[in-house]
Amino acid sequence: MRKKIYWLITSLVFCLGIVVGVFGYMVWQANFQSGINAPKSNATKVSQIDSTPYILPGGQDNSQAQSQGDNPDQSGNPDLYQNAQQQDPAEEQIKLTKEEQEKLLADYKQAIGILFEAWKEKDISAFRDKLGSAYMGNILENHVNKAEKYLSQGVGIYVSDVIFDHLAIESADKYSATVDAIYRYTSQDYDLDEQYPFGEKVNHFVHVKANLIKIDSRWKITSETAI
């Protein structure tokens, strides 16, 4: 009789252990794991384009230009690309040597890359420090304000497949310049603690006019306006 009772109790304890273990695993999966992987806010769809008005040559205000930054369907728009290609500025508007022009365009591309990389920083101070090497003024503050909400929640942005369809200088002298840029990229939310991308991939199409100034030997972006 004792042996039967012993085996009965052992079996019950074993079954109870399995039930508790399964229940605990389900709770852990539902609460702990989802707390890591699910963003409190979707940073992926944050527009990377500043809305600072851009004054076109001749004084025309282009602040009403419409952004295409979050519309993936525009990425294959041949008419827009063709129009951009046809907007070659007059030679007298570009007062830089060939080498200086190449440096300007290279610095602009690098600035975009720095912006994307900054979204992997864990705190807003590191974000500001990194972005400050490529941006300055109101546009820097606007990007910092956008990022602060998400970085504080542990969510950044992972960017891949960056493609420049068009990049040209519209006007430039030794200290200031305006460029016209068309590029595409893909973004995902980024877990800053675990350091991996997750969630939906979002395709972005960007067409902007950007103003830059030269500080020491580096060109920095001071404003952008979506076209």
TATA-V392143 format. One record per pair of residues at least 24 apart in sequence whose ideal C-beta (glycine too) atoms are under 8 Angstrom apart, sorted by the first residue. I is the first residue (numbers start at 0). J is the second residue. D is the distance in Angstrom with one decimal. If there is no record, write none. Layout:
i: <I I>
j: <J J>
d: <D D>
This chain:
i: <35 35 35 36 36 38 38 38 38 38 39 39 40 40 40 40 41 41 42 42 42 42 42 42 42 43 43 43 43 43 43 43 44 44 45 45 45 47 47 47 47 47 48 48 48 48 48 49 49 49 49 49 49 49 50 50 51 51 51 51 51 51 52 53 53 53 53 53 56 61 61 61 62 64 64 64 65 65 66 67 67 67 67 67 68 68 68 68 69 69 70 71 71 71 71 73 74 74 74 76 79 79 80 80 80 83 83 83 83 83 83 84 86 86 86 87 88 88 88 88 92 92 92 93 93 93 94 94 94 95 95 95 95 95 100 100 102 103 103 103 103 103 103 104 104 104 106 106 106 106 106 107 107 107 107 107 107 107 108 108 109 110 110 110 110 111 111 112 114 115 115 115 115 117 117 118 118 118 118 118 118 118 119 119 119 119 119 119 120 120 120 121 121 121 121 122 123 123 123 126 132 133 133 134 134 134 135 135 135 135 135 136 136 137 138 138 138 138 150 153 153 153 154 154 154 154 155 155 155 155 156 156 156 156 157 157 157 157 157 158 158 158 159 159 159 159 160 160 169 173 174 174 175 175 175 175 176 176 176 176 176 177 177 177 177 178 178 178 179 179 179 180 180 180 180 180 181 181>
j: <190 192 193 190 197 149 152 154 188 198 152 154 148 149 152 154 188 198 118 149 154 155 156 188 189 156 186 187 188 198 199 201 69 201 145 149 156 114 115 142 203 205 205 207 223 224 225 137 138 141 142 222 223 224 224 225 137 138 141 222 223 224 224 208 210 222 223 224 170 208 224 226 224 224 225 226 225 226 225 204 205 206 225 226 203 204 205 225 201 203 204 201 202 203 204 204 183 202 204 204 181 206 164 165 181 164 165 167 179 181 206 165 167 169 179 167 167 168 169 170 169 170 171 168 170 171 171 172 173 168 171 172 173 176 168 171 218 168 171 176 178 211 218 166 168 178 133 211 217 218 219 166 178 180 209 211 218 220 163 166 133 134 218 219 220 161 182 161 142 156 158 161 184 142 146 146 150 155 156 157 158 189 155 156 157 189 191 194 150 155 191 150 153 191 192 150 147 150 151 150 217 219 220 219 220 221 212 214 219 220 221 221 222 222 220 221 222 223 191 190 191 192 188 189 190 191 188 189 190 191 186 187 188 189 186 187 188 189 196 184 185 186 184 185 186 187 184 185 208 213 212 213 210 211 212 213 210 211 212 213 218 208 209 210 211 208 209 211 207 208 226 205 206 207 208 209 205 206>
d: <6.8 7.4 6.7 7.0 5.8 7.9 7.0 4.3 4.9 6.9 4.5 6.8 6.7 5.8 6.2 6.5 6.6 7.7 7.4 4.1 4.9 6.4 5.2 5.6 7.6 6.2 5.0 5.9 5.0 6.6 6.7 4.9 5.9 6.0 5.7 7.1 6.9 6.4 7.9 7.8 7.5 7.2 6.3 6.0 5.8 7.9 4.7 7.6 4.6 5.2 7.3 6.3 4.7 7.6 7.2 7.4 6.1 6.2 7.6 4.2 6.9 6.5 6.6 5.2 6.8 6.3 7.7 3.6 7.0 7.3 5.7 7.8 7.0 5.8 5.7 5.1 7.0 8.0 3.6 5.2 7.1 6.0 6.8 7.8 5.7 7.1 5.4 6.1 7.3 6.0 6.0 7.3 3.4 7.0 6.5 4.4 5.0 6.2 4.4 7.7 7.3 6.6 5.5 6.1 6.4 8.0 4.6 7.5 6.1 5.6 7.3 6.4 7.5 7.5 6.5 7.0 7.6 7.0 4.8 6.1 6.8 4.1 7.5 5.5 6.5 5.1 6.5 4.6 7.1 7.6 5.1 7.3 7.3 7.8 5.9 7.2 7.3 6.4 6.4 5.6 7.3 7.1 5.3 5.7 7.0 7.0 7.8 7.5 6.0 3.9 7.8 7.0 5.6 6.9 6.6 6.6 6.6 7.1 6.7 7.1 6.8 6.7 7.7 7.1 5.2 7.3 7.2 7.3 6.8 7.1 4.0 7.3 7.5 7.8 7.3 6.5 8.0 4.5 3.9 7.7 7.3 6.8 5.2 7.8 7.2 6.1 7.1 7.6 6.9 7.2 7.8 7.0 8.0 4.9 7.7 6.4 4.8 5.6 7.2 6.2 7.7 6.0 6.4 6.1 5.0 7.7 7.7 7.3 4.9 7.7 6.0 4.9 7.3 7.2 6.2 6.2 5.4 6.4 6.8 6.8 4.9 5.5 5.6 6.9 7.2 6.7 7.6 4.0 7.9 5.0 5.3 7.4 6.9 5.6 6.6 4.8 7.3 4.1 3.6 5.3 7.1 5.1 7.1 5.1 7.7 7.9 6.0 4.5 7.2 6.9 6.1 5.1 7.2 7.0 5.1 7.3 7.4 4.9 7.8 7.8 6.9 6.1 7.0 5.5 7.6 7.3 5.2 6.9 7.7 5.6 7.9 7.3 7.3 5.5 7.8 6.2 7.0 4.8>
